[in-house]
Each structure stands twice: as structure tokens, then as C-alpha cells.
Amino acid sequence: MYERHVQLRRFARSMDGQRGFTLVDLIVATGLGLVALTAILSFNRAQLFAVRNQARQNDLQMTARNIVDLFSREVRRAGGNPTCAPGISTIADAKQQLLRIQTDLNGDGAATGVDEDVTYQYKFSSRRFDRVANGNTDPLVEGVDLTGSRIRYFDGAGTEVTAGSTGLSSAQRSNVRRVRIELVMARPQFDPQNSVPIRLEVANDIDLRNRYFVNPTGCP
């Protein structure tokens, strides 16, 4: 009996070293697991928003490049008048938010053909930048904050010709040799917790080719 009792005590001691997790152990393990899971989810969330924001940034850059290219091409050729016909204004209207240009592309002596009378206009309240031509209004970009965008004008000496609330006068428009488009676009980030918008600023100077490089006395 004594040996049996000794064996039971040895078995009990051996079992003491093999007890399972206590409640405290489980709580600690669960807490650590939740911390790790939260970190993983936060990282994945940040990565997802970063990828989507980059795609939106790329979209803004592509849109801005297309707008500036189109604007520059049409402004550069403004004032083309191969027949020296009267009534064709290189710059028919000029404001900080609007530019209207005319060109006789088909040589018929009038600026009534396709893409011969074009207006570019910022519509800040409706968050659009429009191109108006051929009786149609085409938004080149919409749904973006355009605050800070403007169109500027310079004479042959590089001095800015300031457009007031009513725009440039006829005499001022005649002195313009260079036009600068400044395009600022902003859109919110995908992360609703980040209030800093995705923002893009581009600018380009365009020389009026028909005023800079063509003899101004060519037409009476």
C-alpha cells in the first residue's frame, strides 16, 4: 500500500507540470491575436486606399495633359487669316475664367467653319472646364474642384495684361502675344478619414504663332 501511495503522489506531481492554459493565458493570447489582426487589417486598408488614390492621381494627370494639349494647339494657331478678311479676331474675348479665339482654318474669309470659333471657360460653381465650339458645349473635365485655375495674358515684352472683371478691352486683346493656362484640379481621397484632397497643378505658356511669327503688316 505504501508503494501504491508513493506512485500516486509521483503521478500527481507529473500531472501538475502538464496542466492546460489558464483563463489568464487565454485572455492574453486573444488580446495579442486581436492586436496582430488589427495591424494587418489597417495595413491592408492603407494599401487599398493608396492604390486607389494613385489611380485617381494618374487619371487627373492624364486629363490635365489632354486639356493642356488641346488648349495649347488651338490657341497657338488662333488668328490665322489667309485671306486677310475683316471681322476675324485672334482673341474675341479674354477673361481670367474665359478665352474665346477665332481662326479661319478653311480660308473662306470667315470664322464660321468647324473649330474656327472656340471658347474655353472655367465653370467653378459647377466644377467644370468647358470647350464651346460648333454649337456644342463639351465639358473637358467635370466633378473636380477647379479653385485656383485661371487664364493669363502677356504682351510681347512679357508683361502681364491684367484681365479685370469685365475682361480685356479690344486694345488690350490686340497686344496679347502669349496666353498661359493654369489648371488646378482637386478631388477627395478615397479614405473618408483623410480630408486632404488629391491635388494637381499644371501650367503652360502658349505663344500666338500668327502674332509672333507672321509679319503684322501682311494684311492691310
Buried (B, 14 or more C-beta within 10 A) or exposed (E): EEEEEEEEEEEEEEEEEEEEEEEEEEEEEEEEEEEEEEEEEEEEEEEEBEEEBEEBBEBBEEBBEEBBEBBBEBBBBBBBBEEEBEEBBBBBBBBBBBBBBBBBEBEEBBBEBEBBBBBBBBBEEEBBBBBBBEEEEEEBBEEBBBEEBBBBBBBEEEEEBEBEEEBBEEEBBEBBBBBBBBBBBBBBBBBEEEEEEBBBEBEBEBBBBBBEEBEEEEEE
